[in-house]
Amino acid sequence: MRARTANVSRQTRETTIHVEINLDGRGAATLATGLPFLDHMLDQVARHGLVDLNLRAEGDLHIDAHHTVEDIGITLGQAFDQAIGDKKGITRYGHAYVPLDEALSRVVIDLSGRPGLEWFVDFPRAHIGEFDVDLFREFFQGFVNHAKVTLHVDCLRGRNAHHIAETVFKAFGRALRMAAAPDLRMGDVMPSTKGSL
């Protein structure tokens, strides 16, 4: 089996992002986005997805975190798409439910080749520390557009904004891991009746 890795850089007038990813890693992460809470969430994805992730970002945080968060999602999506390759022999679908105390979230993913995000997450407050919770949706929108996946994210219950965010990112990592995993019964068959994804 080929190494499922990628090394992607993206530079605009607003941000400079570099992502190295290994889909068959051990969950090691080196993260420097300038946004500590986002680093914490991305660490959850790496650990629960068993993805090795090296991500560095510099952005116009003096203006707002929007460009940086969205562009991290875009670049991570590009890296994932490159690393997953032709998708032959993968499981394709993944799902996870993750609780944290009172919060419970569900993430379902299809490595379909078709970008789509269904986002049903309501936060009880607008910020977690300094982080604007509206930007989580922007991160995932950037990811699905460039990873070319269909993603459904639902927070089923929760009162604590930190707990809600953490359940979403942990579930995302676990669903991603399931979908990207080789299906030994498939061999090198494409998991689609169309013959391509």
C-alpha positions as CSV (number, residue, x, y, z in Angstrom):
1,M,0.0,0.0,0.0
2,R,1.3,3.4,-0.9
3,A,2.1,6.0,1.7
4,R,-1.0,8.1,2.2
5,T,0.7,11.4,2.9
6,A,0.6,14.9,1.5
7,N,2.5,18.2,1.9
8,V,0.6,21.2,0.8
9,S,1.2,25.0,1.1
10,R,-1.2,27.8,0.3
11,Q,-0.4,31.5,0.2
12,T,-2.6,34.4,-0.3
13,R,-2.4,38.1,0.6
14,E,-4.3,37.2,3.8
15,T,-2.7,33.9,4.9
16,T,0.2,31.5,4.6
17,I,-0.7,27.9,5.4
18,H,1.4,24.8,5.4
19,V,0.0,21.3,6.1
20,E,1.8,17.9,6.2
21,I,-0.5,15.0,6.8
22,N,-0.1,11.2,7.2
23,L,-3.5,9.4,7.2
24,D,-1.8,6.2,8.6
25,G,-0.1,7.9,11.5
26,R,-0.4,7.6,15.3
27,G,-2.2,10.8,16.1
28,A,0.9,13.1,16.5
29,A,0.3,16.8,16.0
30,T,2.4,19.8,15.7
31,L,0.2,22.8,15.4
32,A,0.8,26.6,15.3
33,T,-2.2,28.5,13.9
34,G,-2.0,31.5,16.1
35,L,-5.4,30.5,17.5
36,P,-4.9,28.3,20.6
37,F,-8.4,27.0,20.8
38,L,-8.3,25.9,17.2
39,D,-5.0,24.2,17.8
40,H,-6.7,22.3,20.7
41,M,-9.5,21.2,18.3
42,L,-7.2,20.2,15.5
43,D,-5.2,18.1,18.1
44,Q,-8.5,16.2,18.8
45,V,-8.8,15.4,15.1
46,A,-5.3,14.1,14.9
47,R,-5.5,12.0,18.0
48,H,-8.9,10.5,17.4
49,G,-8.4,10.2,13.7
50,L,-4.9,8.6,14.1
51,V,-3.6,11.2,11.7
52,D,-0.2,12.7,12.0
53,L,-0.6,16.4,11.3
54,N,1.9,19.2,11.1
55,L,0.1,22.5,10.5
56,R,1.5,26.0,10.5
57,A,-0.5,29.1,9.7
58,E,0.2,32.9,9.6
59,G,-2.8,35.1,8.9
60,D,-4.2,38.6,9.3
61,L,-5.3,38.0,12.8
62,H,-5.0,41.7,13.6
63,I,-8.1,42.1,11.4
64,D,-10.1,38.9,12.2
65,A,-9.6,35.2,12.5
66,H,-12.0,34.4,9.6
67,H,-9.5,34.3,6.8
68,T,-7.1,32.1,8.8
69,V,-9.7,29.6,10.0
70,E,-11.3,29.3,6.5
71,D,-7.9,28.9,4.8
72,I,-6.8,26.3,7.3
73,G,-9.9,24.3,6.4
74,I,-9.2,24.8,2.7
75,T,-5.5,23.7,2.9
76,L,-6.3,20.7,5.2
77,G,-9.0,19.7,2.7
78,Q,-6.5,19.9,-0.2
79,A,-4.0,17.8,1.8
80,F,-6.5,15.2,2.7
81,D,-7.7,14.9,-0.9
82,Q,-4.1,14.5,-2.1
83,A,-3.3,11.9,0.6
84,I,-6.4,9.7,0.1
85,G,-5.5,9.2,-3.5
86,D,-7.8,7.3,-5.9
87,K,-9.9,5.9,-3.1
88,K,-9.7,2.3,-4.3
89,G,-10.2,-0.1,-1.4
90,I,-11.3,2.4,1.2
91,T,-14.3,2.1,3.5
92,R,-15.7,5.4,2.1
93,Y,-18.3,6.0,4.7
94,G,-17.6,6.9,8.4
95,H,-19.6,7.9,11.4
96,A,-19.1,8.6,15.1
97,Y,-21.0,9.7,18.1
98,V,-18.9,11.3,20.8
99,P,-20.1,12.4,24.2
100,L,-18.4,14.8,26.7
101,D,-20.4,15.1,29.9
102,E,-23.7,16.7,28.9
103,A,-22.8,17.2,25.2
104,L,-23.3,14.7,22.4
105,S,-22.4,15.1,18.7
106,R,-22.7,13.0,15.6
107,V,-20.6,13.3,12.5
108,V,-21.2,11.3,9.3
109,I,-18.9,11.5,6.3
110,D,-18.9,10.2,2.8
111,L,-15.7,10.4,0.7
112,S,-18.0,10.9,-2.2
113,G,-16.1,13.3,-4.4
114,R,-19.0,15.7,-4.0
115,P,-18.6,18.6,-1.6
116,G,-21.5,19.1,0.8
117,L,-21.9,20.3,4.4
118,E,-24.9,19.9,6.6
119,W,-24.2,21.8,9.8
120,F,-26.6,21.7,12.7
121,V,-24.6,22.9,15.7
122,D,-26.0,25.6,18.0
123,F,-23.6,27.1,20.6
124,P,-25.0,28.7,23.8
125,R,-22.6,31.6,23.5
126,A,-20.8,33.5,20.7
127,H,-17.2,32.9,21.8
128,I,-15.1,30.3,23.5
129,G,-12.4,32.4,25.1
130,E,-11.4,34.7,22.2
131,F,-12.6,32.2,19.5
132,D,-15.7,33.1,17.5
133,V,-17.8,29.9,17.3
134,D,-19.2,31.0,13.9
135,L,-15.8,30.2,12.4
136,F,-16.1,26.5,13.1
137,R,-18.6,26.2,10.2
138,E,-16.3,28.2,8.0
139,F,-13.5,25.7,8.8
140,F,-15.6,22.7,7.9
141,Q,-17.0,24.4,4.7
142,G,-13.4,25.1,3.5
143,F,-12.5,21.5,4.3
144,V,-15.4,19.8,2.5
145,N,-15.1,22.0,-0.6
146,H,-11.5,21.0,-1.1
147,A,-11.5,17.5,0.3
148,K,-14.5,16.9,-1.9
149,V,-16.5,15.0,0.8
150,T,-20.1,15.1,2.1
151,L,-20.2,15.9,5.8
152,H,-23.1,15.9,8.2
153,V,-22.4,17.5,11.6
154,D,-25.1,17.4,14.3
155,C,-24.9,18.4,18.0
156,L,-27.6,16.3,19.5
157,R,-27.4,18.0,22.9
158,G,-25.2,20.2,25.0
159,R,-25.1,23.2,27.2
160,N,-21.3,24.0,27.5
161,A,-19.8,25.5,24.3
162,H,-16.4,24.0,24.9
163,H,-17.9,20.6,25.3
164,I,-19.9,21.0,22.2
165,A,-16.9,22.0,20.1
166,E,-14.8,19.2,21.5
167,T,-17.4,16.5,20.7
168,V,-17.7,17.8,17.1
169,F,-14.0,17.7,16.4
170,K,-13.4,14.3,18.2
171,A,-16.3,12.8,16.2
172,F,-15.0,14.3,13.0
173,G,-11.6,12.7,13.6
174,R,-13.1,9.3,14.3
175,A,-15.5,9.4,11.3
176,L,-12.7,10.5,9.0
177,R,-10.5,7.6,10.3
178,M,-13.3,5.1,9.7
179,A,-14.0,6.4,6.2
180,A,-10.4,6.5,5.1
181,A,-9.6,3.0,6.5
182,P,-8.8,0.3,4.0
183,D,-11.7,-2.2,3.6
184,L,-9.8,-5.5,3.3
185,R,-12.7,-7.2,1.6
186,M,-12.7,-4.6,-1.1
187,G,-9.1,-5.1,-2.2
188,D,-8.4,-2.5,-4.8
189,V,-12.0,-2.1,-5.8
190,M,-13.6,1.4,-6.1
191,P,-16.4,1.6,-3.5
192,S,-18.9,3.0,-6.0
193,T,-21.2,1.6,-8.6
194,K,-20.1,4.4,-10.9
195,G,-16.5,3.2,-10.8
196,S,-15.1,6.5,-9.6
197,L,-15.3,8.9,-6.7
